[in-house]
């Protein structure tokens, strides 16, 4: 459902400050990125934070994370190049379980020493391209409470995980731990508890084979507010701390790989209405941004909070992007006040996976990015 006023004071302020910007645009508040990093650090105490660069690779965002001494999680040459261009960078890990050989080699030569794996072929690849590196296994965990599940493509169960850790040891690698992902935009703190229970079984089984693990990554999935209730960072942190204390040995390295949780609520995506149409019983509203040039997550049902400055009684519309492709539909049924060509529509908390996914399909440009900060 859409309302005419955004749900946060920050988004209202960003709308006000965007009045002179041509659409489509992504206005990102760097102060909010900094606040989110500090909030995560406070909530999770001694946990290592690695920003998942894929969520928003804009240099301004990455620069703030570097200034905050945040680590980085990467999976490609492009992301590595982005970080190597910084004047200083904290620790880097690579948590994508399948990586290109040349990336592993270059990353290792650049000082990256910890790589995720979830197949025997990947363990062998890392051993070949980065001899002596440390590896951690991506586990298969429940993703049903997430808006964007990630369980099918990656992750292994207990027996396979232990086998991969043993294989890594035989090949001269350092099997140091595990990671998992509860799914992007996860709406239940209990998902981390369940995933940690699965992880604890793997750790116990590995120990029986003489492999004592040290790195416990709780992955990403930390949500930002959209249209459905979410747990707070503090609520998730409490679940993680409690479960780790009960199920894992003292002194374990707890790590996390947030992306959306750092940048999601720091961005406002602005668009303009370029057309309307009545098609049977449906009213269609077309914008200058769609799934191909900024809102790719909507293609699989991801639901944004959408607001407009238009007034009047809400009506249910189909909200679509500008391209010729019939897949370019942002929302099948969304309530908006009556809008006309030229009116602005805003997507709230859109700082993650909008810029990163955007293409130039059909000649429509991705949103122009503007960064603001009020602090020094």
RALIN-V357894 format. One record per pair of residues at least 4 apart in sequence whose ideal C-beta (glycine too) atoms are under 7 Angstrom apart, sorted by the first residue. I is the first residue (numbers start at 1). J is the second residue. Records with the same first field share a line. If there is no record, write none. Layout:
I->J + J
This chain:
1->227 + 335
2->306 + 307 + 334 + 335 + 336
3->307
4->307 + 308 + 311 + 337
5->12 + 307
6->11 + 12 + 15 + 307 + 348
7->11 + 225 + 305 + 348
9->13
10->14 + 29 + 32
11->15 + 268 + 348
12->16
13->17
14->18 + 27 + 29 + 268
15->268 + 346
17->27 + 372
18->25 + 27 + 268 + 270
21->25 + 27 + 270 + 370
23->270 + 271 + 272 + 288 + 344
24->269 + 270 + 271 + 288 + 289 + 294 + 367
25->270 + 367 + 368 + 370
26->267 + 269 + 350 + 354 + 355 + 367 + 369
27->267 + 268 + 270 + 370 + 372
28->58 + 61 + 266 + 267 + 351 + 369 + 371
29->266 + 372
30->34 + 60 + 64 + 371 + 372 + 373
31->35 + 373 + 374 + 375
32->36 + 265 + 266
33->37 + 61 + 64 + 262 + 263 + 266
34->38 + 64 + 68
35->39
36->40 + 261 + 262 + 266
37->41 + 49 + 65 + 68 + 70 + 262
38->42
39->43 + 233
40->44 + 49 + 233 + 258 + 261
41->49
43->233 + 234 + 237
44->237 + 256
47->254 + 255 + 256
48->71 + 253 + 255
49->70 + 71 + 256 + 258
50->71 + 72 + 73 + 93 + 255 + 257
51->65 + 70 + 72 + 73 + 258 + 259 + 262
52->73 + 220 + 257 + 258 + 259
53->57 + 62 + 72 + 73 + 74 + 79 + 82
54->259 + 356
55->259 + 260 + 263 + 352 + 353 + 356
56->61 + 263 + 351 + 352 + 355 + 356
57->62 + 79 + 82 + 356
58->62 + 355 + 369
59->63
60->64 + 371
61->65 + 263
62->66 + 82 + 86
63->67 + 86
64->68
65->70 + 72
66->70 + 86 + 88 + 89 + 90
69->90
70->90
71->90 + 91 + 92 + 93
72->83 + 89 + 92
73->93 + 95 + 257
74->79 + 80 + 83 + 92 + 94
75->79 + 94 + 96 + 99
76->80 + 103
77->81 + 103 + 106
78->82
79->83
80->84 + 103 + 106 + 107 + 110
81->85
83->89 + 92
84->110
92->112
93->112 + 114
94->99 + 107 + 112 + 115 + 116
95->116 + 179 + 257
96->116
97->116 + 117 + 118 + 122 + 138 + 154
98->122
99->103 + 104 + 115
101->105 + 125 + 129
102->106
103->107
104->108 + 115 + 125 + 126 + 129 + 130
105->109 + 129 + 130
106->110
107->112
108->112 + 129 + 130 + 133
113->133 + 134
114->134 + 136 + 176
115->126 + 130 + 133 + 135
116->136 + 138 + 179
117->122 + 123 + 126 + 135 + 137 + 164
118->122 + 137 + 138 + 154 + 155 + 156
120->124 + 164 + 167
121->125
122->126
123->127 + 135 + 164 + 167 + 168 + 171
124->128 + 171
125->129
126->130 + 133 + 135 + 173
127->131 + 171 + 172 + 173
131->172
132->172 + 173
133->173
134->173 + 174 + 176
135->168 + 173 + 175 + 176
136->176 + 177 + 178 + 179 + 215 + 217
137->156 + 161 + 164 + 165 + 178
138->154 + 155 + 156 + 179 + 180
139->155 + 156 + 161 + 178 + 180 + 198 + 199 + 202
140->151 + 155 + 156 + 157
141->155 + 180 + 182 + 194 + 195 + 198
142->191 + 194
143->149 + 150 + 151 + 182 + 183
145->186 + 187 + 188 + 191
146->182 + 183 + 184 + 185 + 186 + 221
147->184 + 185 + 302
148->183 + 184 + 185 + 297 + 300 + 302
149->183
150->154 + 181 + 183 + 184
151->155 + 183
155->180
156->160 + 161 + 164
157->161
158->162 + 201 + 202 + 205
159->163
160->164
161->165 + 178 + 202
162->166 + 202 + 205 + 206 + 209
163->167
164->168
165->169 + 175 + 206 + 211
166->170 + 209 + 211
167->171
168->173 + 175
169->175 + 211
175->211
176->213 + 214 + 215
177->213 + 214 + 215 + 216 + 217
178->199 + 202 + 213 + 216 + 217
179->217 + 219
180->195 + 199 + 219
181->219 + 220 + 221
182->186 + 191 + 192 + 195 + 219 + 221
183->221
184->220 + 221 + 260
185->223 + 260
186->191 + 221 + 223
187->223 + 228 + 229 + 230
188->231
189->231 + 235 + 236 + 239
190->194
191->195
192->196 + 218 + 236 + 239 + 240
193->197 + 239 + 243
194->198
195->199
196->200 + 243 + 244 + 247
197->247
199->203 + 216
200->204 + 247 + 248
201->205
202->206
203->207 + 213 + 248
204->208
206->211 + 213
207->211 + 212
214->252 + 253
215->253 + 255
216->244 + 248 + 252 + 253 + 254 + 255
217->255 + 256 + 257
218->240 + 254 + 256
219->256 + 257
220->257 + 258 + 259
222->233 + 236 + 258 + 260 + 261
223->230 + 260 + 261
224->260 + 261 + 264 + 265 + 349
225->230 + 265 + 349
226->303 + 304 + 305 + 349
227->303 + 305
231->235 + 236
233->237 + 261
234->238
235->239
236->240
237->241
238->242
239->243
240->244
241->245
242->246
243->247
244->248 + 252 + 254
248->252
258->262
259->263 + 352
260->264 + 352
263->267 + 351 + 352
264->349 + 351 + 352
265->349 + 351
266->351
267->350 + 351 + 354
268->346 + 348 + 350
269->289 + 294 + 346 + 347 + 350 + 354 + 367
270->344 + 346
271->287 + 288 + 289 + 345
272->287 + 288 + 342 + 344
273->285 + 287 + 339 + 340 + 341 + 342 + 343 + 345
274->286 + 287 + 288 + 322 + 341
275->286 + 341
276->283 + 284 + 285
277->284
278->283
279->284
282->318
283->315 + 317
284->317 + 318 + 320
285->317 + 319 + 336 + 339
286->320 + 322
287->319 + 321 + 322 + 345
288->322
289->293 + 294 + 295 + 321 + 367
290->295 + 320 + 321 + 322 + 323 + 328 + 330
291->295 + 296 + 298 + 299 + 321 + 327 + 328 + 330
292->321 + 323 + 325 + 328 + 359 + 361 + 362 + 364
293->358 + 359 + 361 + 364 + 365 + 366
294->354 + 358 + 366 + 367
295->321 + 330 + 347 + 354
296->353 + 357
297->302 + 353
298->302 + 304 + 330 + 331
299->327
304->347 + 348 + 350
305->348 + 349
306->334 + 345 + 347
307->346 + 348
308->336 + 337 + 339 + 343 + 344 + 345 + 346
309->344
310->337 + 338 + 339 + 343
311->337
312->337 + 338
313->337
314->335 + 336 + 337
315->335 + 336 + 338
316->333 + 334 + 335
317->334 + 336
318->329 + 332
319->330 + 331 + 334
320->328 + 329 + 330
321->328 + 330
322->364
323->328 + 361 + 362 + 364
324->362
339->343 + 345
350->354
353->357
354->358 + 367
355->366 + 367 + 369
358->366 + 367
360->364 + 365
